[in-house]
Amino acid sequence: MNIKNEVTEIVCEIIGMEPSEINPDASFSDDMGIDSLRALEILAAIENKYGITIDPERLKDMGSLNKVIKVTEEHIGDCDK
C-alpha cells in the first residue's frame, strides 16, 4: 500500500466516510464540517502510523485530504534524509 492510500484510509476511518465519498481537495472545515479536534486526531494517527512528528503548526497546511497526504509525504521524506 502506498502513502496516499494509507493516509486516505486513516482519514476516512476518523471522519466516518468512505474514500469514494471524499473530494480530495474539499476543505475539511468549510466543505465537510470537520472540527479542529478531528484534525488533531488525524494528525496523531498519521504520526503513530509512520513514527514521525508533525509540528501542530502544520495543521493549517492540512485542510484537505490531498494536503494531509502532501504534508505526510514531506515529513516521511525528511526522515529519510
mmJSON file of the N, C-alpha and C atoms, coordinates in Angstrom:
{"data_MODEL":{"atom_site":{
"group_PDB":["ATOM","ATOM","ATOM","ATOM","ATOM","ATOM","ATOM","ATOM","ATOM","ATOM","ATOM","ATOM","ATOM","ATOM","ATOM","ATOM","ATOM","ATOM","ATOM","ATOM","ATOM","ATOM","ATOM","ATOM","ATOM","ATOM","ATOM","ATOM","ATOM","ATOM","ATOM","ATOM","ATOM","ATOM","ATOM","ATOM","ATOM","ATOM","ATOM","ATOM","ATOM","ATOM","ATOM","ATOM","ATOM","ATOM","ATOM","ATOM","ATOM","ATOM","ATOM","ATOM","ATOM","ATOM","ATOM","ATOM","ATOM","ATOM","ATOM","ATOM","ATOM","ATOM","ATOM","ATOM","ATOM","ATOM","ATOM","ATOM","ATOM","ATOM","ATOM","ATOM","ATOM","ATOM","ATOM","ATOM","ATOM","ATOM","ATOM","ATOM","ATOM","ATOM","ATOM","ATOM","ATOM","ATOM","ATOM","ATOM","ATOM","ATOM","ATOM","ATOM","ATOM","ATOM","ATOM","ATOM","ATOM","ATOM","ATOM","ATOM","ATOM","ATOM","ATOM","ATOM","ATOM","ATOM","ATOM","ATOM","ATOM","ATOM","ATOM","ATOM","ATOM","ATOM","ATOM","ATOM","ATOM","ATOM","ATOM","ATOM","ATOM","ATOM","ATOM","ATOM","ATOM","ATOM","ATOM","ATOM","ATOM","ATOM","ATOM","ATOM","ATOM","ATOM","ATOM","ATOM","ATOM","ATOM","ATOM","ATOM","ATOM","ATOM","ATOM","ATOM","ATOM","ATOM","ATOM","ATOM","ATOM","ATOM","ATOM","ATOM","ATOM","ATOM","ATOM","ATOM","ATOM","ATOM","ATOM","ATOM","ATOM","ATOM","ATOM","ATOM","ATOM","ATOM","ATOM","ATOM","ATOM","ATOM","ATOM","ATOM","ATOM","ATOM","ATOM","ATOM","ATOM","ATOM","ATOM","ATOM","ATOM","ATOM","ATOM","ATOM","ATOM","ATOM","ATOM","ATOM","ATOM","ATOM","ATOM","ATOM","ATOM","ATOM","ATOM","ATOM","ATOM","ATOM","ATOM","ATOM","ATOM","ATOM","ATOM","ATOM","ATOM","ATOM","ATOM","ATOM","ATOM","ATOM","ATOM","ATOM","ATOM","ATOM","ATOM","ATOM","ATOM","ATOM","ATOM","ATOM","ATOM","ATOM","ATOM","ATOM","ATOM","ATOM","ATOM","ATOM","ATOM","ATOM","ATOM","ATOM","ATOM","ATOM","ATOM","ATOM","ATOM","ATOM","ATOM","ATOM","ATOM","ATOM","ATOM"],
"id":[1,2,3,4,5,6,7,8,9,10,11,12,13,14,15,16,17,18,19,20,21,22,23,24,25,26,27,28,29,30,31,32,33,34,35,36,37,38,39,40,41,42,43,44,45,46,47,48,49,50,51,52,53,54,55,56,57,58,59,60,61,62,63,64,65,66,67,68,69,70,71,72,73,74,75,76,77,78,79,80,81,82,83,84,85,86,87,88,89,90,91,92,93,94,95,96,97,98,99,100,101,102,103,104,105,106,107,108,109,110,111,112,113,114,115,116,117,118,119,120,121,122,123,124,125,126,127,128,129,130,131,132,133,134,135,136,137,138,139,140,141,142,143,144,145,146,147,148,149,150,151,152,153,154,155,156,157,158,159,160,161,162,163,164,165,166,167,168,169,170,171,172,173,174,175,176,177,178,179,180,181,182,183,184,185,186,187,188,189,190,191,192,193,194,195,196,197,198,199,200,201,202,203,204,205,206,207,208,209,210,211,212,213,214,215,216,217,218,219,220,221,222,223,224,225,226,227,228,229,230,231,232,233,234,235,236,237,238,239,240,241,242,243],
"type_symbol":["N","C","C","N","C","C","N","C","C","N","C","C","N","C","C","N","C","C","N","C","C","N","C","C","N","C","C","N","C","C","N","C","C","N","C","C","N","C","C","N","C","C","N","C","C","N","C","C","N","C","C","N","C","C","N","C","C","N","C","C","N","C","C","N","C","C","N","C","C","N","C","C","N","C","C","N","C","C","N","C","C","N","C","C","N","C","C","N","C","C","N","C","C","N","C","C","N","C","C","N","C","C","N","C","C","N","C","C","N","C","C","N","C","C","N","C","C","N","C","C","N","C","C","N","C","C","N","C","C","N","C","C","N","C","C","N","C","C","N","C","C","N","C","C","N","C","C","N","C","C","N","C","C","N","C","C","N","C","C","N","C","C","N","C","C","N","C","C","N","C","C","N","C","C","N","C","C","N","C","C","N","C","C","N","C","C","N","C","C","N","C","C","N","C","C","N","C","C","N","C","C","N","C","C","N","C","C","N","C","C","N","C","C","N","C","C","N","C","C","N","C","C","N","C","C","N","C","C","N","C","C","N","C","C","N","C","C","N","C","C","N","C","C"],
"label_atom_id":["N","CA","C","N","CA","C","N","CA","C","N","CA","C","N","CA","C","N","CA","C","N","CA","C","N","CA","C","N","CA","C","N","CA","C","N","CA","C","N","CA","C","N","CA","C","N","CA","C","N","CA","C","N","CA","C","N","CA","C","N","CA","C","N","CA","C","N","CA","C","N","CA","C","N","CA","C","N","CA","C","N","CA","C","N","CA","C","N","CA","C","N","CA","C","N","CA","C","N","CA","C","N","CA","C","N","CA","C","N","CA","C","N","CA","C","N","CA","C","N","CA","C","N","CA","C","N","CA","C","N","CA","C","N","CA","C","N","CA","C","N","CA","C","N","CA","C","N","CA","C","N","CA","C","N","CA","C","N","CA","C","N","CA","C","N","CA","C","N","CA","C","N","CA","C","N","CA","C","N","CA","C","N","CA","C","N","CA","C","N","CA","C","N","CA","C","N","CA","C","N","CA","C","N","CA","C","N","CA","C","N","CA","C","N","CA","C","N","CA","C","N","CA","C","N","CA","C","N","CA","C","N","CA","C","N","CA","C","N","CA","C","N","CA","C","N","CA","C","N","CA","C","N","CA","C","N","CA","C","N","CA","C","N","CA","C","N","CA","C","N","CA","C","N","CA","C","N","CA","C","N","CA","C"],
"label_alt_id":[null,null,null,null,null,null,null,null,null,null,null,null,null,null,null,null,null,null,null,null,null,null,null,null,null,null,null,null,null,null,null,null,null,null,null,null,null,null,null,null,null,null,null,null,null,null,null,null,null,null,null,null,null,null,null,null,null,null,null,null,null,null,null,null,null,null,null,null,null,null,null,null,null,null,null,null,null,null,null,null,null,null,null,null,null,null,null,null,null,null,null,null,null,null,null,null,null,null,null,null,null,null,null,null,null,null,null,null,null,null,null,null,null,null,null,null,null,null,null,null,null,null,null,null,null,null,null,null,null,null,null,null,null,null,null,null,null,null,null,null,null,null,null,null,null,null,null,null,null,null,null,null,null,null,null,null,null,null,null,null,null,null,null,null,null,null,null,null,null,null,null,null,null,null,null,null,null,null,null,null,null,null,null,null,null,null,null,null,null,null,null,null,null,null,null,null,null,null,null,null,null,null,null,null,null,null,null,null,null,null,null,null,null,null,null,null,null,null,null,null,null,null,null,null,null,null,null,null,null,null,null,null,null,null,null,null,null,null,null,null,null,null,null],
"label_comp_id":["MET","MET","MET","ASN","ASN","ASN","ILE","ILE","ILE","LYS","LYS","LYS","ASN","ASN","ASN","GLU","GLU","GLU","VAL","VAL","VAL","THR","THR","THR","GLU","GLU","GLU","ILE","ILE","ILE","VAL","VAL","VAL","CYS","CYS","CYS","GLU","GLU","GLU","ILE","ILE","ILE","ILE","ILE","ILE","GLY","GLY","GLY","MET","MET","MET","GLU","GLU","GLU","PRO","PRO","PRO","SER","SER","SER","GLU","GLU","GLU","ILE","ILE","ILE","ASN","ASN","ASN","PRO","PRO","PRO","ASP","ASP","ASP","ALA","ALA","ALA","SER","SER","SER","PHE","PHE","PHE","SER","SER","SER","ASP","ASP","ASP","ASP","ASP","ASP","MET","MET","MET","GLY","GLY","GLY","ILE","ILE","ILE","ASP","ASP","ASP","SER","SER","SER","LEU","LEU","LEU","ARG","ARG","ARG","ALA","ALA","ALA","LEU","LEU","LEU","GLU","GLU","GLU","ILE","ILE","ILE","LEU","LEU","LEU","ALA","ALA","ALA","ALA","ALA","ALA","ILE","ILE","ILE","GLU","GLU","GLU","ASN","ASN","ASN","LYS","LYS","LYS","TYR","TYR","TYR","GLY","GLY","GLY","ILE","ILE","ILE","THR","THR","THR","ILE","ILE","ILE","ASP","ASP","ASP","PRO","PRO","PRO","GLU","GLU","GLU","ARG","ARG","ARG","LEU","LEU","LEU","LYS","LYS","LYS","ASP","ASP","ASP","MET","MET","MET","GLY","GLY","GLY","SER","SER","SER","LEU","LEU","LEU","ASN","ASN","ASN","LYS","LYS","LYS","VAL","VAL","VAL","ILE","ILE","ILE","LYS","LYS","LYS","VAL","VAL","VAL","THR","THR","THR","GLU","GLU","GLU","GLU","GLU","GLU","HIS","HIS","HIS","ILE","ILE","ILE","GLY","GLY","GLY","ASP","ASP","ASP","CYS","CYS","CYS","ASP","ASP","ASP","LYS","LYS","LYS"],
"label_asym_id":["A","A","A","A","A","A","A","A","A","A","A","A","A","A","A","A","A","A","A","A","A","A","A","A","A","A","A","A","A","A","A","A","A","A","A","A","A","A","A","A","A","A","A","A","A","A","A","A","A","A","A","A","A","A","A","A","A","A","A","A","A","A","A","A","A","A","A","A","A","A","A","A","A","A","A","A","A","A","A","A","A","A","A","A","A","A","A","A","A","A","A","A","A","A","A","A","A","A","A","A","A","A","A","A","A","A","A","A","A","A","A","A","A","A","A","A","A","A","A","A","A","A","A","A","A","A","A","A","A","A","A","A","A","A","A","A","A","A","A","A","A","A","A","A","A","A","A","A","A","A","A","A","A","A","A","A","A","A","A","A","A","A","A","A","A","A","A","A","A","A","A","A","A","A","A","A","A","A","A","A","A","A","A","A","A","A","A","A","A","A","A","A","A","A","A","A","A","A","A","A","A","A","A","A","A","A","A","A","A","A","A","A","A","A","A","A","A","A","A","A","A","A","A","A","A","A","A","A","A","A","A","A","A","A","A","A","A","A","A","A","A","A","A"],
"label_entity_id":["1","1","1","1","1","1","1","1","1","1","1","1","1","1","1","1","1","1","1","1","1","1","1","1","1","1","1","1","1","1","1","1","1","1","1","1","1","1","1","1","1","1","1","1","1","1","1","1","1","1","1","1","1","1","1","1","1","1","1","1","1","1","1","1","1","1","1","1","1","1","1","1","1","1","1","1","1","1","1","1","1","1","1","1","1","1","1","1","1","1","1","1","1","1","1","1","1","1","1","1","1","1","1","1","1","1","1","1","1","1","1","1","1","1","1","1","1","1","1","1","1","1","1","1","1","1","1","1","1","1","1","1","1","1","1","1","1","1","1","1","1","1","1","1","1","1","1","1","1","1","1","1","1","1","1","1","1","1","1","1","1","1","1","1","1","1","1","1","1","1","1","1","1","1","1","1","1","1","1","1","1","1","1","1","1","1","1","1","1","1","1","1","1","1","1","1","1","1","1","1","1","1","1","1","1","1","1","1","1","1","1","1","1","1","1","1","1","1","1","1","1","1","1","1","1","1","1","1","1","1","1","1","1","1","1","1","1","1","1","1","1","1","1"],
"label_seq_id":[1,1,1,2,2,2,3,3,3,4,4,4,5,5,5,6,6,6,7,7,7,8,8,8,9,9,9,10,10,10,11,11,11,12,12,12,13,13,13,14,14,14,15,15,15,16,16,16,17,17,17,18,18,18,19,19,19,20,20,20,21,21,21,22,22,22,23,23,23,24,24,24,25,25,25,26,26,26,27,27,27,28,28,28,29,29,29,30,30,30,31,31,31,32,32,32,33,33,33,34,34,34,35,35,35,36,36,36,37,37,37,38,38,38,39,39,39,40,40,40,41,41,41,42,42,42,43,43,43,44,44,44,45,45,45,46,46,46,47,47,47,48,48,48,49,49,49,50,50,50,51,51,51,52,52,52,53,53,53,54,54,54,55,55,55,56,56,56,57,57,57,58,58,58,59,59,59,60,60,60,61,61,61,62,62,62,63,63,63,64,64,64,65,65,65,66,66,66,67,67,67,68,68,68,69,69,69,70,70,70,71,71,71,72,72,72,73,73,73,74,74,74,75,75,75,76,76,76,77,77,77,78,78,78,79,79,79,80,80,80,81,81,81],
"pdbx_PDB_ins_code":[null,null,null,null,null,null,null,null,null,null,null,null,null,null,null,null,null,null,null,null,null,null,null,null,null,null,null,null,null,null,null,null,null,null,null,null,null,null,null,null,null,null,null,null,null,null,null,null,null,null,null,null,null,null,null,null,null,null,null,null,null,null,null,null,null,null,null,null,null,null,null,null,null,null,null,null,null,null,null,null,null,null,null,null,null,null,null,null,null,null,null,null,null,null,null,null,null,null,null,null,null,null,null,null,null,null,null,null,null,null,null,null,null,null,null,null,null,null,null,null,null,null,null,null,null,null,null,null,null,null,null,null,null,null,null,null,null,null,null,null,null,null,null,null,null,null,null,null,null,null,null,null,null,null,null,null,null,null,null,null,null,null,null,null,null,null,null,null,null,null,null,null,null,null,null,null,null,null,null,null,null,null,null,null,null,null,null,null,null,null,null,null,null,null,null,null,null,null,null,null,null,null,null,null,null,null,null,null,null,null,null,null,null,null,null,null,null,null,null,null,null,null,null,null,null,null,null,null,null,null,null,null,null,null,null,null,null,null,null,null,null,null,null],
"Cartn_x":[0.85,0.0,0.887,0.438,1.247,0.736,1.514,1.184,-0.176,-0.461,-1.749,-2.912,-2.846,-3.922,-4.0,-2.843,-2.822,-3.385,-2.978,-3.479,-4.977,-5.41,-6.842,-7.618,-7.104,-7.745,-7.843,-6.768,-6.749,-7.792,-7.786,-8.715,-10.158,-10.43,-11.792,-12.285,-11.4,-11.775,-12.139,-11.361,-11.589,-12.847,-13.093,-14.253,-15.504,-15.364,-16.518,-17.103,-16.233,-16.682,-15.91,-16.481,-15.807,-14.922,-13.812,-12.948,-13.698,-14.664,-15.418,-16.302,-16.548,-17.403,-16.629,-15.313,-14.488,-13.926,-14.118,-13.414,-12.055,-10.944,-9.636,-9.196,-9.842,-9.496,-10.499,-11.54,-12.551,-11.961,-12.298,-11.836,-12.501,-11.677,-12.234,-13.211,-12.818,-13.671,-14.814,-14.52,-15.549,-16.537,-16.037,-16.888,-17.421,-16.651,-17.011,-17.395,-17.233,-17.625,-16.782,-15.532,-14.638,-14.008,-14.121,-13.604,-12.127,-11.561,-10.126,-9.767,-10.695,-10.42,-10.212,-11.038,-10.873,-9.563,-9.225,-7.965,-6.776,-6.823,-5.752,-5.71,-6.88,-6.955,-6.299,-6.54,-5.913,-4.393,-3.946,-2.514,-1.873,-2.487,-1.932,-1.9,-2.942,-2.982,-1.877,-1.635,-0.568,0.796,0.982,2.257,2.496,1.469,1.604,1.879,1.185,1.333,2.754,3.321,4.615,5.785,5.523,6.601,7.272,6.477,7.004,6.366,6.937,6.362,6.12,4.866,4.488,4.146,4.792,4.542,3.054,2.374,0.956,0.67,1.673,1.505,1.177,1.567,1.303,-0.165,-0.962,-2.385,-3.059,-2.634,-3.217,-2.911,-1.872,-1.498,-2.158,-2.985,-3.572,-5.1,-5.597,-7.021,-7.846,-7.208,-7.941,-7.176,-7.811,-7.152,-5.85,-5.875,-4.649,-3.55,-3.929,-2.922,-2.35,-3.174,-2.678,-1.673,-1.997,-1.085,0.24,0.164,1.372,2.271,1.684,2.469,3.075,2.306,2.815,4.011,3.868,4.969,6.199,6.005,7.145,7.87,7.118,7.758,8.432,7.834,8.471,9.745,9.686,10.874,11.977,11.608,12.598,13.273,12.509,13.079,14.072,13.916,14.799,16.14,16.26,17.488,18.532],
"Cartn_y":[-1.196,0.0,1.248,2.274,3.491,4.523,5.573,6.602,7.21,7.513,8.129,7.255,5.974,5.063,4.908,4.809,4.643,5.874,7.059,8.296,8.437,8.109,8.155,7.241,6.049,5.09,5.638,6.251,6.834,7.94,8.852,9.984,9.481,8.549,8.025,7.36,6.622,5.955,6.986,8.038,9.052,9.87,10.204,11.054,10.249,8.933,8.08,8.158,8.251,8.298,7.271,6.901,6.011,6.86,6.305,7.062,7.627,6.884,7.344,8.555,8.825,9.937,11.242,11.155,12.328,12.942,14.239,15.0,15.316,14.821,15.003,16.462,17.366,18.778,19.573,18.913,19.608,20.017,21.205,21.711,20.922,20.411,19.681,20.548,21.77,22.619,23.254,23.86,24.597,23.686,22.647,21.793,20.563,20.078,18.809,18.946,20.132,20.361,19.631,19.336,18.645,19.682,19.454,20.42,20.174,21.083,21.017,19.776,19.277,18.068,16.875,16.761,15.685,15.865,17.116,17.387,16.924,17.183,16.729,15.209,14.589,13.134,12.552,13.177,12.758,12.905,14.051,14.312,13.242,12.952,11.965,10.567,10.203,8.876,8.721,9.773,9.726,9.648,10.429,10.367,8.959,8.349,6.997,5.97,6.087,5.128,5.132,6.331,6.44,6.728,6.871,7.145,8.482,9.486,10.826,11.828,13.016,14.105,15.268,15.699,16.828,17.98,19.103,20.282,20.634,20.783,21.147,22.427,23.283,24.486,24.126,22.926,22.479,22.121,22.054,21.743,22.677,23.93,24.892,24.518,23.714,23.256,21.922,21.403,20.078,20.164,21.094,21.375,20.531,19.611,18.705,17.381,16.373,15.071,15.177,15.842,15.962,16.705,17.716,18.458,17.61,16.763,15.852,14.879,14.368,13.446,14.145,15.376,16.135,16.36,16.815,17.077,15.769,14.69,13.396,12.961,13.063,12.687,13.538,14.827,15.718,15.262,14.92,14.518,13.166,12.254,10.955,11.126,11.995,12.302,12.926,13.815,14.453,13.427,12.419,11.38,10.51,10.401,9.552,10.205,11.512,12.232,12.056],
"Cartn_z":[0.0,0.0,0.0,-0.686,-0.728,0.281,0.459,1.46,1.184,-0.077,-0.41,0.049,-0.237,0.16,1.671,2.323,3.781,4.481,4.044,4.645,4.389,3.19,2.874,3.804,4.039,4.928,6.356,6.841,8.188,8.299,7.344,7.364,7.307,6.417,6.275,7.555,8.196,9.444,10.517,10.626,11.654,11.383,10.123,9.829,9.483,9.405,9.175,7.781,6.79,5.396,4.577,3.452,2.51,1.588,1.106,0.189,-1.022,-1.512,-2.687,-2.381,-1.095,-0.693,-0.512,-0.533,-0.232,-1.508,-1.657,-2.689,-2.066,-2.633,-2.002,-1.855,-2.585,-2.475,-1.643,-1.144,-0.338,1.007,1.437,2.728,3.85,4.77,5.908,6.698,6.989,7.831,7.057,5.913,5.169,4.442,3.795,2.971,3.696,4.687,5.316,6.792,7.351,8.743,9.775,9.429,10.365,11.288,12.594,13.565,13.871,14.653,14.95,15.768,16.556,17.335,16.403,15.384,14.394,13.628,13.321,12.623,13.461,14.756,15.652,15.724,15.689,15.706,14.444,13.303,12.05,12.158,12.655,12.826,13.706,14.845,15.775,15.158,14.43,13.803,12.764,12.004,10.988,11.661,12.713,13.441,13.985,14.555,15.109,14.018,12.903,11.797,11.239,11.062,10.391,11.328,12.62,13.564,13.304,12.932,12.643,13.595,13.651,14.432,13.488,13.438,12.605,13.55,13.344,14.164,14.085,15.23,15.212,14.43,14.266,13.446,11.996,11.579,10.202,9.973,11.042,10.878,9.877,9.869,8.932,7.489,7.276,5.937,5.583,6.498,6.328,6.252,5.439,5.389,4.439,3.728,2.836,2.795,2.244,2.153,1.364,0.214,-0.583,0.168,0.948,1.723,2.85,3.469,4.509,3.895,2.724,2.035,1.733,1.246,0.892,2.115,3.22,4.438,4.961,4.917,5.375,4.524,3.203,2.319,2.565,2.812,3.112,4.364,5.408,6.664,6.551,5.832,5.631,4.82,3.816,3.009,3.839,4.774,5.651,6.548,6.97,7.852,7.111,5.794,5.002,4.721,4.977,4.659,5.736],
"occupancy":[1.0,1.0,1.0,1.0,1.0,1.0,1.0,1.0,1.0,1.0,1.0,1.0,1.0,1.0,1.0,1.0,1.0,1.0,1.0,1.0,1.0,1.0,1.0,1.0,1.0,1.0,1.0,1.0,1.0,1.0,1.0,1.0,1.0,1.0,1.0,1.0,1.0,1.0,1.0,1.0,1.0,1.0,1.0,1.0,1.0,1.0,1.0,1.0,1.0,1.0,1.0,1.0,1.0,1.0,1.0,1.0,1.0,1.0,1.0,1.0,1.0,1.0,1.0,1.0,1.0,1.0,1.0,1.0,1.0,1.0,1.0,1.0,1.0,1.0,1.0,1.0,1.0,1.0,1.0,1.0,1.0,1.0,1.0,1.0,1.0,1.0,1.0,1.0,1.0,1.0,1.0,1.0,1.0,1.0,1.0,1.0,1.0,1.0,1.0,1.0,1.0,1.0,1.0,1.0,1.0,1.0,1.0,1.0,1.0,1.0,1.0,1.0,1.0,1.0,1.0,1.0,1.0,1.0,1.0,1.0,1.0,1.0,1.0,1.0,1.0,1.0,1.0,1.0,1.0,1.0,1.0,1.0,1.0,1.0,1.0,1.0,1.0,1.0,1.0,1.0,1.0,1.0,1.0,1.0,1.0,1.0,1.0,1.0,1.0,1.0,1.0,1.0,1.0,1.0,1.0,1.0,1.0,1.0,1.0,1.0,1.0,1.0,1.0,1.0,1.0,1.0,1.0,1.0,1.0,1.0,1.0,1.0,1.0,1.0,1.0,1.0,1.0,1.0,1.0,1.0,1.0,1.0,1.0,1.0,1.0,1.0,1.0,1.0,1.0,1.0,1.0,1.0,1.0,1.0,1.0,1.0,1.0,1.0,1.0,1.0,1.0,1.0,1.0,1.0,1.0,1.0,1.0,1.0,1.0,1.0,1.0,1.0,1.0,1.0,1.0,1.0,1.0,1.0,1.0,1.0,1.0,1.0,1.0,1.0,1.0,1.0,1.0,1.0,1.0,1.0,1.0,1.0,1.0,1.0,1.0,1.0,1.0,1.0,1.0,1.0,1.0,1.0,1.0],
"B_iso_or_equiv":[0.0,0.0,0.0,0.0,0.0,0.0,0.0,0.0,0.0,0.0,0.0,0.0,0.0,0.0,0.0,0.0,0.0,0.0,0.0,0.0,0.0,0.0,0.0,0.0,0.0,0.0,0.0,0.0,0.0,0.0,0.0,0.0,0.0,0.0,0.0,0.0,0.0,0.0,0.0,0.0,0.0,0.0,0.0,0.0,0.0,0.0,0.0,0.0,0.0,0.0,0.0,0.0,0.0,0.0,0.0,0.0,0.0,0.0,0.0,0.0,0.0,0.0,0.0,0.0,0.0,0.0,0.0,0.0,0.0,0.0,0.0,0.0,0.0,0.0,0.0,0.0,0.0,0.0,0.0,0.0,0.0,0.0,0.0,0.0,0.0,0.0,0.0,0.0,0.0,0.0,0.0,0.0,0.0,0.0,0.0,0.0,0.0,0.0,0.0,0.0,0.0,0.0,0.0,0.0,0.0,0.0,0.0,0.0,0.0,0.0,0.0,0.0,0.0,0.0,0.0,0.0,0.0,0.0,0.0,0.0,0.0,0.0,0.0,0.0,0.0,0.0,0.0,0.0,0.0,0.0,0.0,0.0,0.0,0.0,0.0,0.0,0.0,0.0,0.0,0.0,0.0,0.0,0.0,0.0,0.0,0.0,0.0,0.0,0.0,0.0,0.0,0.0,0.0,0.0,0.0,0.0,0.0,0.0,0.0,0.0,0.0,0.0,0.0,0.0,0.0,0.0,0.0,0.0,0.0,0.0,0.0,0.0,0.0,0.0,0.0,0.0,0.0,0.0,0.0,0.0,0.0,0.0,0.0,0.0,0.0,0.0,0.0,0.0,0.0,0.0,0.0,0.0,0.0,0.0,0.0,0.0,0.0,0.0,0.0,0.0,0.0,0.0,0.0,0.0,0.0,0.0,0.0,0.0,0.0,0.0,0.0,0.0,0.0,0.0,0.0,0.0,0.0,0.0,0.0,0.0,0.0,0.0,0.0,0.0,0.0,0.0,0.0,0.0,0.0,0.0,0.0,0.0,0.0,0.0,0.0,0.0,0.0,0.0,0.0,0.0,0.0,0.0,0.0],
"pdbx_formal_charge":[null,null,null,null,null,null,null,null,null,null,null,null,null,null,null,null,null,null,null,null,null,null,null,null,null,null,null,null,null,null,null,null,null,null,null,null,null,null,null,null,null,null,null,null,null,null,null,null,null,null,null,null,null,null,null,null,null,null,null,null,null,null,null,null,null,null,null,null,null,null,null,null,null,null,null,null,null,null,null,null,null,null,null,null,null,null,null,null,null,null,null,null,null,null,null,null,null,null,null,null,null,null,null,null,null,null,null,null,null,null,null,null,null,null,null,null,null,null,null,null,null,null,null,null,null,null,null,null,null,null,null,null,null,null,null,null,null,null,null,null,null,null,null,null,null,null,null,null,null,null,null,null,null,null,null,null,null,null,null,null,null,null,null,null,null,null,null,null,null,null,null,null,null,null,null,null,null,null,null,null,null,null,null,null,null,null,null,null,null,null,null,null,null,null,null,null,null,null,null,null,null,null,null,null,null,null,null,null,null,null,null,null,null,null,null,null,null,null,null,null,null,null,null,null,null,null,null,null,null,null,null,null,null,null,null,null,null,null,null,null,null,null,null],
"auth_seq_id":[1,1,1,2,2,2,3,3,3,4,4,4,5,5,5,6,6,6,7,7,7,8,8,8,9,9,9,10,10,10,11,11,11,12,12,12,13,13,13,14,14,14,15,15,15,16,16,16,17,17,17,18,18,18,19,19,19,20,20,20,21,21,21,22,22,22,23,23,23,24,24,24,25,25,25,26,26,26,27,27,27,28,28,28,29,29,29,30,30,30,31,31,31,32,32,32,33,33,33,34,34,34,35,35,35,36,36,36,37,37,37,38,38,38,39,39,39,40,40,40,41,41,41,42,42,42,43,43,43,44,44,44,45,45,45,46,46,46,47,47,47,48,48,48,49,49,49,50,50,50,51,51,51,52,52,52,53,53,53,54,54,54,55,55,55,56,56,56,57,57,57,58,58,58,59,59,59,60,60,60,61,61,61,62,62,62,63,63,63,64,64,64,65,65,65,66,66,66,67,67,67,68,68,68,69,69,69,70,70,70,71,71,71,72,72,72,73,73,73,74,74,74,75,75,75,76,76,76,77,77,77,78,78,78,79,79,79,80,80,80,81,81,81],
"auth_comp_id":["MET","MET","MET","ASN","ASN","ASN","ILE","ILE","ILE","LYS","LYS","LYS","ASN","ASN","ASN","GLU","GLU","GLU","VAL","VAL","VAL","THR","THR","THR","GLU","GLU","GLU","ILE","ILE","ILE","VAL","VAL","VAL","CYS","CYS","CYS","GLU","GLU","GLU","ILE","ILE","ILE","ILE","ILE","ILE","GLY","GLY","GLY","MET","MET","MET","GLU","GLU","GLU","PRO","PRO","PRO","SER","SER","SER","GLU","GLU","GLU","ILE","ILE","ILE","ASN","ASN","ASN","PRO","PRO","PRO","ASP","ASP","ASP","ALA","ALA","ALA","SER","SER","SER","PHE","PHE","PHE","SER","SER","SER","ASP","ASP","ASP","ASP","ASP","ASP","MET","MET","MET","GLY","GLY","GLY","ILE","ILE","ILE","ASP","ASP","ASP","SER","SER","SER","LEU","LEU","LEU","ARG","ARG","ARG","ALA","ALA","ALA","LEU","LEU","LEU","GLU","GLU","GLU","ILE","ILE","ILE","LEU","LEU","LEU","ALA","ALA","ALA","ALA","ALA","ALA","ILE","ILE","ILE","GLU","GLU","GLU","ASN","ASN","ASN","LYS","LYS","LYS","TYR","TYR","TYR","GLY","GLY","GLY","ILE","ILE","ILE","THR","THR","THR","ILE","ILE","ILE","ASP","ASP","ASP","PRO","PRO","PRO","GLU","GLU","GLU","ARG","ARG","ARG","LEU","LEU","LEU","LYS","LYS","LYS","ASP","ASP","ASP","MET","MET","MET","GLY","GLY","GLY","SER","SER","SER","LEU","LEU","LEU","ASN","ASN","ASN","LYS","LYS","LYS","VAL","VAL","VAL","ILE","ILE","ILE","LYS","LYS","LYS","VAL","VAL","VAL","THR","THR","THR","GLU","GLU","GLU","GLU","GLU","GLU","HIS","HIS","HIS","ILE","ILE","ILE","GLY","GLY","GLY","ASP","ASP","ASP","CYS","CYS","CYS","ASP","ASP","ASP","LYS","LYS","LYS"],
"auth_asym_id":["A","A","A","A","A","A","A","A","A","A","A","A","A","A","A","A","A","A","A","A","A","A","A","A","A","A","A","A","A","A","A","A","A","A","A","A","A","A","A","A","A","A","A","A","A","A","A","A","A","A","A","A","A","A","A","A","A","A","A","A","A","A","A","A","A","A","A","A","A","A","A","A","A","A","A","A","A","A","A","A","A","A","A","A","A","A","A","A","A","A","A","A","A","A","A","A","A","A","A","A","A","A","A","A","A","A","A","A","A","A","A","A","A","A","A","A","A","A","A","A","A","A","A","A","A","A","A","A","A","A","A","A","A","A","A","A","A","A","A","A","A","A","A","A","A","A","A","A","A","A","A","A","A","A","A","A","A","A","A","A","A","A","A","A","A","A","A","A","A","A","A","A","A","A","A","A","A","A","A","A","A","A","A","A","A","A","A","A","A","A","A","A","A","A","A","A","A","A","A","A","A","A","A","A","A","A","A","A","A","A","A","A","A","A","A","A","A","A","A","A","A","A","A","A","A","A","A","A","A","A","A","A","A","A","A","A","A","A","A","A","A","A","A"],
"auth_atom_id":["N","CA","C","N","CA","C","N","CA","C","N","CA","C","N","CA","C","N","CA","C","N","CA","C","N","CA","C","N","CA","C","N","CA","C","N","CA","C","N","CA","C","N","CA","C","N","CA","C","N","CA","C","N","CA","C","N","CA","C","N","CA","C","N","CA","C","N","CA","C","N","CA","C","N","CA","C","N","CA","C","N","CA","C","N","CA","C","N","CA","C","N","CA","C","N","CA","C","N","CA","C","N","CA","C","N","CA","C","N","CA","C","N","CA","C","N","CA","C","N","CA","C","N","CA","C","N","CA","C","N","CA","C","N","CA","C","N","CA","C","N","CA","C","N","CA","C","N","CA","C","N","CA","C","N","CA","C","N","CA","C","N","CA","C","N","CA","C","N","CA","C","N","CA","C","N","CA","C","N","CA","C","N","CA","C","N","CA","C","N","CA","C","N","CA","C","N","CA","C","N","CA","C","N","CA","C","N","CA","C","N","CA","C","N","CA","C","N","CA","C","N","CA","C","N","CA","C","N","CA","C","N","CA","C","N","CA","C","N","CA","C","N","CA","C","N","CA","C","N","CA","C","N","CA","C","N","CA","C","N","CA","C","N","CA","C","N","CA","C","N","CA","C","N","CA","C","N","CA","C","N","CA","C"],
"pdbx_PDB_model_num":[1,1,1,1,1,1,1,1,1,1,1,1,1,1,1,1,1,1,1,1,1,1,1,1,1,1,1,1,1,1,1,1,1,1,1,1,1,1,1,1,1,1,1,1,1,1,1,1,1,1,1,1,1,1,1,1,1,1,1,1,1,1,1,1,1,1,1,1,1,1,1,1,1,1,1,1,1,1,1,1,1,1,1,1,1,1,1,1,1,1,1,1,1,1,1,1,1,1,1,1,1,1,1,1,1,1,1,1,1,1,1,1,1,1,1,1,1,1,1,1,1,1,1,1,1,1,1,1,1,1,1,1,1,1,1,1,1,1,1,1,1,1,1,1,1,1,1,1,1,1,1,1,1,1,1,1,1,1,1,1,1,1,1,1,1,1,1,1,1,1,1,1,1,1,1,1,1,1,1,1,1,1,1,1,1,1,1,1,1,1,1,1,1,1,1,1,1,1,1,1,1,1,1,1,1,1,1,1,1,1,1,1,1,1,1,1,1,1,1,1,1,1,1,1,1,1,1,1,1,1,1,1,1,1,1,1,1,1,1,1,1,1,1]
}}}
